[in-house]
Amino acid sequence: MINKKLVLIILIVTLLVAPLFGQSGGKYYEKGDQMFTFRAGPVIPAFFYFPYDDGETTLPFFEGTHLKVGGYGSIRYQGFVNSSLALGGELGYYFNYDNSKELFTSVPFQAKLTYFPLQGTFEIPLSVGVGFGYNSYSGGNKPSYFSSLFTAEVGFSWFFKENWGLTLSSGLQLYPEIYLKNHPNHAHTALAGVMPITLSISYRSN
């Protein structure tokens, strides 16, 4: 699918150019260092997949998703468990309007693991996350519900001061909506994919 190919291309390019920005001082972080991040940016609807509706998939971006460009904001805290890996959590807010102007909102919380192959002035953080989202619709025709959440993300950071940096990142957020076989909404089981493009400001302490 287009979105998976795009994310794969970004990851490959990132790994290829990483040596160009290597820091001569080696590892910057140590176990116990911390990082606080504030993020915001637009969200591009990528696809919907309905496994029990003849395997219907809406592709490419926008076409068939019935969603407009949305927005995402979050705060993230991570602590380094060694010189390359940071573990923590992220609390966010995601919103989107469909073609009928009904507002969809989600409050996602996820545990995040980030790998830093580059460290110092320039960094390329590679993150994965797992958690859940509390979702609701403004029209009231569908009750609020919890869904699981899986994310993958790549970014490019520039620390313009010792402790302060900016990051441009993108990736894929997956929202499964799963109903058991005997549930009346079983046929509506779906997997939604969206692509946030965020600008972040981070503060790191060591």
Phi, psi and omega in degrees: 000155188301315185297320180293321179296319181296314179297319179297319179297317179299317180296317180296314179298318180301313181293329180288323183270351184306316182298337182292338183248016182300146180263131185293340182280359180080219184290135178267323187265158174228163177302132181100344175296156185229157177216130176247134185225136175243128190231149175200151177167176179284160178235125180262122175292129186258306184196162166233139179234127181243097187294335183255012176242062183058027178063030184296135176231131179265112178218157358278208181303140178072314188297116178087348180280339181061025179238148175263176176295131181252201181217155181216138174218150183199165169237144184223140173233135177219144174242143184279128178268342170203195186285350183234342185243135176237138182235138180185210183218160180222131176244126186227181175218125182235135177223155180200147175253141173268182184294338177269010178068021173278136184268126172255131178231150177217139174247094183271142171232132182215148169277135185239138173238124184236133178252133182245089177289335174246143180216144178126229180291317176247137181221153175233090180284134177243118189237148168229152182214156176216140181182217182211162176230143173262113191247146178206161179239144183286335186288342179077005180273000178216129182292155175296152183206160174262144174224156174284166185213134177228136184225153171219140190206146174229143181218170174230122185247146173230116178267101184283343170228171183305320186249351185242135181214160176247144180225131170255125185218160175207165181178206184227131173248128181248128179241095175284138172239100191247131176238138179294163188299326181270005179279141181299338180260019183306321182292343181266008174305131187211163174231119179256140177235129177229157183236099173287145172236106192241149170250129185237152168239132185236147172240126180243141179234141178210000000 
